[in-house]
C-alpha cells in the first residue's frame, strides 16, 4: 500500500522523450510504450531524485490550484499505477 511516507524513484532503463509537453516512455525490458499527460510528466520530473508521496504532494500543491486531498488521492493513484507497470520503484 502506498502511504504518504512511501519514497519513490524512477526505474532504471526507462527511455523517455518529451513531445509537445507530454512524456513518451518505453520500458526497454518489455518493449511497452507509455504516454504521460502534462501533469504526469511534471510528477515524473519531480521524481528524478527519490521523494516521498508527502514531499511530492506538498510541491504539487504549491504549483497547482487544487486542494490537498485531491492531490494526495491523484498522486497515490498515479504512483500505484506506475509501480504496477514497473516505471517507478520504491526508493531506499
C-alpha positions in Angstrom: 0.0 0.0 0.0 1.2 3.5 -0.8 1.3 5.8 2.1 2.5 9.4 2.5 5.8 8.1 3.7 6.4 5.9 0.6 9.5 7.0 -1.2 9.7 6.5 -5.0 12.1 6.9 -7.8 12.4 6.2 -11.5 13.1 2.6 -12.6 16.4 2.3 -14.5 16.3 1.5 -18.2 13.1 3.5 -19.0 13.7 5.6 -22.1 11.9 8.9 -22.2 11.3 11.7 -24.8 9.2 14.8 -24.5 6.7 15.6 -27.3 4.6 18.7 -27.0 4.8 18.9 -23.2 4.0 15.2 -22.8 6.3 12.4 -22.0 6.6 9.3 -24.1 8.2 6.4 -22.3 9.4 2.9 -23.3 10.2 0.1 -20.9 13.2 -1.5 -22.6 12.7 -4.8 -20.9 9.1 -5.3 -22.1 9.1 -3.1 -25.2 6.0 -1.4 -23.9 5.3 2.3 -24.6 3.6 4.7 -22.2 2.4 8.3 -22.6 2.1 10.8 -19.7 -0.1 13.9 -19.9 1.5 17.2 -18.8 0.7 16.7 -15.1 2.0 13.1 -15.2 5.1 14.5 -16.9 5.5 17.1 -14.1 5.3 14.3 -11.5 7.8 12.2 -13.4 10.3 15.1 -13.5 9.9 15.6 -9.8 10.9 12.0 -9.2 14.2 12.3 -10.9 15.5 12.2 -7.3 13.8 9.9 -4.7 10.9 11.6 -3.0 8.1 10.7 -0.6 4.5 10.9 -1.6 4.1 13.7 1.1 7.0 15.7 -0.4 5.7 15.3 -3.9 2.1 16.3 -2.8 3.4 19.4 -1.0 5.4 20.5 -4.0 2.4 20.0 -6.4 0.1 21.9 -4.1 2.4 24.9 -4.2 2.2 24.9 -8.0 -1.4 23.8 -8.7 -4.7 25.3 -7.6 -6.1 22.1 -6.2 -7.0 21.0 -2.7 -4.6 18.8 -0.8 -7.0 15.8 -0.6 -7.4 15.7 -4.4 -3.7 16.0 -5.0 -2.9 13.2 -2.5 -5.6 10.9 -3.9 -4.4 11.5 -7.5 -0.7 11.2 -6.7 -1.2 7.9 -4.8 -3.3 6.5 -7.7 -0.7 7.6 -10.3 2.2 6.2 -8.2 0.3 2.9 -7.7 -0.3 2.6 -11.4 3.4 3.5 -12.3 4.6 0.9 -9.7 2.4 -1.8 -11.2 3.7 -1.0 -14.7 7.3 -1.1 -13.4 8.1 2.5 -14.3 8.6 3.6 -10.7 10.2 1.7 -7.8 10.4 2.1 -4.1 13.4 4.1 -3.0 15.6 3.0 -0.1 
